[in-house]
Amino acid sequence: MAWPTRPALEDPEGTAKKLRKALADRTNDVKQCLEFVIDHLAHETPMAFLAQVNLSIMARESGFDPALPDRGMLWAFNDPFAD
């Protein structure tokens, strides 16, 4: 499976402006990290990995919804800059 990515943002400058405003009072370390992130808003970027769930183990737990698959892996990814 290929690692999921998010496409380049349609308005990277607008997003950058919002981020700079929201984090204006933060430390220099945060601001340096922010500029690194902003440099990548206009490019396709790998999404952040959040969790991996083994459904064959979860299926044994009480309350497991039988409508869900009882085997396989469920992966969760996030794009913190998505609208």
N, C-alpha and C positions, 0 to 999 in steps of 0.2 A: 504494500500500500504506500502510495506517495504521501509525504507529509502535506497536510492541507495548507494552503496559502490564501491570503486575501489579495484581491487586485489592488492596484494603485488607487488611491482615493481620487474621486472626481474633483474635489476642491482641497488639495493639500495645503494651500496657503491659508484658507479659511480655518481649517482644523488647527494649523500651526498657531494662528492668531489666538484662537480660543484656549489652546494649551498654555501658551505664554502668559495670557491674562490670568488663567486659573492658578498658575504656579509661580506668579511674579514674586511672592514673598518667601519663597523657599530658599534653601541653602545653595551655594555654588555647585555642590556635588549633584544636587537634583537638577539644577539648570543645565549642567554639562550633559547629564543623561538625557534630558529633554531635547536638547539640540541634536543629539545622536538619533533619537526617535524621529524628530521632525525631518531630518535628512532622508529618512526612509519612507515617508508618507507618500511620496510620488512614485514609489516602486512596489512591485509585487513583493509581499513579505510573508515569511512563515508565521503561522498562527501560534499562539501560546498554548502549550499542553496543560490541561487542568486535571484530568483524571482518567483512570483506566478501571473498568469494572468487569470482572469475570462473571458472566451471567449464569454459568453452571453452578457457581457457588451461591450466588444471590438467590437462585431459584429454590434452594433448600430452606430459605428463611421464611418464617411466617409473615404473611402480608404481601408476599411477592405476587404481583399481578400476573395471573395466568395468560393474559393477552400478550405479554411480552415473550420474546424468545427465551428458551430455557438453556441455551448454550451460546457460546461465542463471546466476543469481547465488545464492550461498548467504550468508545473513546470520546472524550469531551475536549474540545478546543475552543479558544476564545480569541476574538479580535477586540481589544479594548478601545479601538478607535472607530468601530463600526457605529453607524447611526442606528 
